[in-house]
Amino acid sequence: MTKQEFLDGKSFSLPYTFNNNTYKYNPGGVEFGALEQEYRMSSDEQRVILSDSIMNVEKIGSKMVTLYTFLFGDKIVKKIRYEDMVEFISA
């Protein structure tokens, strides 16, 4: 996936997750937006059952996006490379 596809809000999955959920960028909300998790019944399901904002976007770089959230008062930071994002192809 490319940076522009991420910014366009295309749904994607990550190779190291073991569920049927996908993710997408939502530019609204906080300064740089948020990462949403989309819950689906199965990995080939086109319909999103529920969507939830899971992390805030701290920085959108040329090769990766930096995300953060707070858990019990501690800041948790996660970096995801665009090349690791697998675009979800809808029928």
C-alpha positions in Angstrom: 0.0 0.0 0.0 1.2 3.5 -0.7 1.1 6.6 1.5 -1.5 8.2 -0.8 -3.8 5.1 -0.5 -3.5 5.3 3.3 -4.4 9.0 3.2 -7.3 8.3 0.9 -8.8 6.1 3.6 -8.5 2.7 1.9 -9.1 -0.3 4.1 -6.1 -2.5 4.8 -5.0 -5.5 6.9 -1.7 -6.3 8.5 0.1 -9.6 7.9 0.9 -10.1 11.7 -2.7 -9.9 12.9 -4.8 -13.0 13.3 -8.4 -11.8 12.9 -10.9 -10.8 10.2 -10.6 -7.1 11.0 -9.3 -4.4 8.7 -8.0 -0.9 9.4 -8.4 2.5 7.8 -7.3 6.1 8.3 -9.9 8.7 9.4 -8.6 12.2 9.0 -11.2 13.8 11.3 -11.0 14.2 15.1 -7.6 15.1 16.6 -4.9 17.0 14.8 -3.7 14.2 12.4 -6.7 12.0 12.6 -7.1 8.4 13.9 -6.7 4.8 12.9 -10.0 2.9 12.9 -10.5 -0.8 13.2 -13.2 -2.3 11.1 -14.9 -5.5 12.3 -16.0 -8.0 9.7 -17.7 -11.4 10.0 -15.0 -13.1 7.8 -11.9 -12.0 5.9 -13.7 -11.8 2.6 -16.8 -10.0 4.0 -17.4 -6.7 2.2 -19.7 -5.2 4.8 -18.3 -3.6 7.9 -20.3 -4.5 11.0 -18.6 -2.1 13.5 -15.9 0.5 13.3 -14.0 1.8 16.3 -11.2 4.4 16.6 -8.2 2.6 18.2 -5.2 4.9 18.0 -4.4 8.5 17.2 -2.0 9.5 14.4 1.0 11.3 15.7 3.0 11.6 12.5 2.5 10.7 8.8 5.9 10.2 7.3 7.1 9.2 3.8 7.6 5.5 4.7 5.6 5.0 7.8 2.9 6.3 10.1 3.4 6.8 13.8 0.4 6.0 16.1 -0.2 6.5 19.8 -2.7 5.8 22.5 -2.7 5.9 26.3 -3.2 2.8 28.5 -3.4 3.2 32.3 -1.6 6.6 32.0 1.3 5.3 29.8 1.7 6.4 26.2 1.9 3.5 23.8 3.6 4.2 20.4 3.3 2.0 17.3 4.9 2.5 13.9 3.5 0.9 10.8 5.3 0.9 7.4 3.1 1.5 4.4 4.7 -1.5 2.7 3.4 -3.8 5.5 -0.2 -2.6 4.9 -2.1 -5.0 2.6 -5.0 -3.3 0.8 -8.4 -4.8 1.3 -9.9 -5.4 -2.1 -13.7 -5.1 -2.2 -15.7 -6.9 -4.9 
